[in-house]
Amino acid sequence: MCEATAYLIHDGKEELVLENVDELHTQGDTVTIINLFGDQRILEAQIKMISFVDNRIVLEKGIK
């Protein structure tokens, strides 16, 4: 399987948001991530980095 783990940068550190992520959707300033089990998180964030090799998604809150 190729599910990813999503992290959100908070206070300069990566905090775990959701494991086994298999869907990621963006709309404006919103990122929706859904995992294999149907758990869903909706965040006001932007994608900082995705590593397909390491199965990692790193998000950060949008700077306004």
N, CA, C and O of each residue as an XYZ file, in Angstrom:
256
protein
N       0.844     -1.180      0.000
C       0.000      0.000      0.000
C       0.886      1.240      0.000
O       2.041      1.197      0.424
N       0.335      2.319     -0.473
C       1.113      3.555     -0.597
C       0.465      4.725      0.126
O       0.547      5.860     -0.343
N      -0.169      4.469      1.249
C      -0.778      5.555      1.983
C       0.307      6.413      2.616
O       1.414      5.945      2.882
N      -0.027      7.673      2.853
C       0.930      8.618      3.414
C       0.526      9.015      4.830
O      -0.588      8.749      5.281
N       1.453      9.650      5.502
C       1.193     10.227      6.807
C       1.262     11.738      6.651
O       2.208     12.260      6.061
N       0.260     12.447      7.180
C       0.194     13.901      7.047
C       0.607     14.568      8.349
O       0.211     14.151      9.438
N       1.412     15.614      8.209
C       1.886     16.400      9.339
C       1.570     17.872      9.089
O       1.521     18.315      7.941
N       1.356     18.622     10.160
C       1.143     20.059     10.084
C       2.252     20.731     10.877
O       2.506     20.370     12.027
N       2.911     21.705     10.267
C       3.944     22.440     10.976
C       3.259     23.399     11.938
O       2.455     24.240     11.537
N       3.594     23.256     13.217
C       3.026     24.100     14.264
C       4.151     24.490     15.214
O       4.816     23.621     15.779
N       4.365     25.779     15.391
C       5.462     26.283     16.225
C       6.807     25.711     15.796
O       7.659     25.407     16.630
N       6.987     25.568     14.488
C       8.257     25.098     13.947
C       8.477     23.599     14.018
O       9.530     23.108     13.610
N       7.486     22.856     14.535
C       7.615     21.402     14.647
C       6.509     20.722     13.858
O       5.412     21.259     13.703
N       6.816     19.543     13.368
C       5.814     18.762     12.643
C       4.946     17.990     13.632
O       5.454     17.225     14.452
N       3.643     18.194     13.547
C       2.701     17.462     14.389
C       1.872     16.534     13.512
O       1.392     16.927     12.449
N       1.713     15.313     13.966
C       0.934     14.322     13.240
C      -0.524     14.777     13.124
O      -1.140     15.183     14.110
N      -1.062     14.702     11.905
C      -2.463     15.055     11.684
C      -3.277     13.810     11.384
O      -4.335     13.604     11.979
N      -2.796     12.971     10.462
C      -3.566     11.800     10.057
C      -2.646     10.785      9.392
O      -1.788     11.139      8.583
N      -2.838      9.531      9.742
C      -2.077      8.440      9.121
C      -2.928      7.743      8.069
O      -4.147      7.913      8.031
N      -2.283      6.965      7.224
C      -2.940      6.173      6.177
C      -3.750      7.031      5.218
O      -4.824      6.625      4.772
N      -3.236      8.223      4.898
C      -3.921      9.145      3.993
C      -3.849      8.597      2.568
O      -2.775      8.264      2.068
N      -5.019      8.511      1.926
C      -5.030      8.078      0.531
C      -5.709      9.096     -0.390
O      -5.733      8.902     -1.605
N      -6.256     10.170      0.169
C      -6.825     11.251     -0.648
C      -6.454     12.595     -0.059
O      -6.452     12.773      1.159
N      -6.141     13.541     -0.930
C      -5.873     14.911     -0.527
C      -6.542     15.826     -1.547
O      -6.347     15.673     -2.753
N      -7.330     16.774     -1.056
C      -8.033     17.716     -1.930
C      -7.729     19.129     -1.450
O      -7.663     19.376     -0.246
N      -7.547     20.045     -2.377
C      -7.361     21.439     -2.008
C      -8.451     22.271     -2.663
O      -8.896     21.992     -3.777
N      -8.868     23.303     -1.936
C      -9.820     24.264     -2.478
C      -9.557     25.585     -1.776
O      -9.847     25.737     -0.590
N      -9.012     26.530     -2.508
C      -8.649     27.802     -1.899
C      -7.607     27.593     -0.813
O      -6.546     27.020     -1.065
N      -7.908     28.057      0.394
C      -6.990     27.930      1.523
C      -7.260     26.689      2.364
O      -6.754     26.571      3.480
N      -8.049     25.771      1.837
C      -8.451     24.590      2.598
C      -7.851     23.319      1.997
O      -7.868     23.118      0.783
N      -7.325     22.474      2.872
C      -6.822     21.159      2.477
C      -7.669     20.121      3.205
O      -7.813     20.172      4.426
N      -8.222     19.186      2.452
C      -8.981     18.081      3.029
C      -8.187     16.806      2.802
O      -7.809     16.490      1.674
N      -7.936     16.074      3.885
C      -7.245     14.797      3.772
C      -8.155     13.706      4.319
O      -8.827     13.886      5.335
N      -8.164     12.581      3.631
C      -9.022     11.455      3.991
C      -8.156     10.205      4.014
O      -7.337      9.984      3.122
N      -8.350      9.392      5.046
C      -7.525      8.191      5.113
C      -8.291      6.953      4.650
O      -9.468      7.015      4.293
N      -7.596      5.858      4.670
C      -8.099      4.575      4.206
C      -9.376      4.145      4.923
O     -10.191      3.412      4.364
N      -9.546      4.605      6.166
C     -10.689      4.200      6.981
C     -11.840      5.201      6.932
O     -12.839      5.032      7.631
N     -11.705      6.245      6.106
C     -12.756      7.247      5.966
C     -12.653      8.406      6.930
O     -13.478      9.318      6.887
N     -11.643      8.390      7.811
C     -11.437      9.538      8.698
C     -11.020     10.734      7.848
O     -10.273     10.592      6.879
N     -11.509     11.906      8.219
C     -11.281     13.095      7.406
C     -10.861     14.264      8.287
O     -11.375     14.436      9.393
N      -9.932     15.058      7.795
C      -9.523     16.293      8.465
C      -9.579     17.410      7.429
O      -9.120     17.251      6.297
N     -10.144     18.533      7.831
C     -10.196     19.721      6.979
C      -9.399     20.803      7.686
O      -9.702     21.163      8.823
N      -8.381     21.321      7.011
C      -7.463     22.278      7.614
C      -7.336     23.527      6.755
O      -7.356     23.453      5.526
N      -7.205     24.677      7.412
C      -6.819     25.887      6.703
C      -5.308     25.846      6.610
O      -4.607     26.242      7.541
N      -4.813     25.368      5.489
C      -3.378     25.153      5.344
C      -3.032     25.100      3.861
O      -3.900     25.147      2.989
N      -1.744     25.002      3.616
C      -1.253     24.809      2.258
C      -0.242     23.678      2.278
O       0.334     23.360      3.318
N      -0.036     23.086      1.135
C       0.927     21.988      1.028
C       2.322     22.587      0.992
O       2.628     23.430      0.148
N       3.155     22.147      1.905
C       4.554     22.580      1.897
C       5.398     21.582      1.115
O       6.270     21.967      0.337
N       5.126     20.273      1.333
C       5.939     19.256      0.692
C       5.200     17.928      0.679
O       4.497     17.583      1.629
N       5.370     17.194     -0.402
C       4.909     15.813     -0.481
C       6.095     14.963     -0.917
O       6.740     15.266     -1.921
N       6.384     13.910     -0.173
C       7.432     12.973     -0.549
C       6.767     11.639     -0.881
O       6.230     10.966     -0.002
N       6.808     11.274     -2.135
C       6.223     10.004     -2.554
C       7.091      8.825     -2.106
O       6.580      7.734     -1.856
N       8.392      9.048     -2.007
C       9.303      7.993     -1.575
C       9.099      7.679     -0.095
O       9.064      6.514      0.303
N       8.965      8.740      0.721
C       8.821      8.565      2.167
C       7.365      8.499      2.622
O       7.094      8.317      3.809
N       6.417      8.647      1.675
C       4.989      8.620      1.994
C       4.629      9.653      3.063
O       3.942      9.342      4.037
N       5.106     10.891      2.864
C       4.885     11.978      3.823
C       4.235     13.174      3.135
O       4.568     13.514      2.000
N       3.315     13.795      3.836
C       2.704     15.045      3.405
C       2.949     16.039      4.522
O       2.624     15.771      5.679
N       3.519     17.184      4.186
C       3.765     18.220      5.183
C       2.949     19.449      4.787
O       3.078     19.976      3.682
N       2.112     19.887      5.716
C       1.254     21.047      5.501
C       1.689     22.163      6.441
O       2.281     21.918      7.493
N       1.381     23.403      6.037
C       1.622     24.524      6.936
C       0.451     25.479      6.826
O      -0.174     25.603      5.772
N       0.162     26.152      7.930
C      -0.922     27.123      7.928
C      -0.578     28.246      6.976
O       0.570     28.682      6.901
N      -1.581     28.711      6.248
C      -1.365     29.782      5.292
C      -0.949     31.079      5.975
O      -1.457     31.425      7.041
N      -0.033     31.777      5.357
C       0.413     33.060      5.879
C      -0.377     34.148      5.181
O      -0.386     34.233      3.953
N      -1.044     34.988      5.977
C      -1.867     36.051      5.387
C      -1.366     37.386      5.840
O      -1.920     38.416      5.458
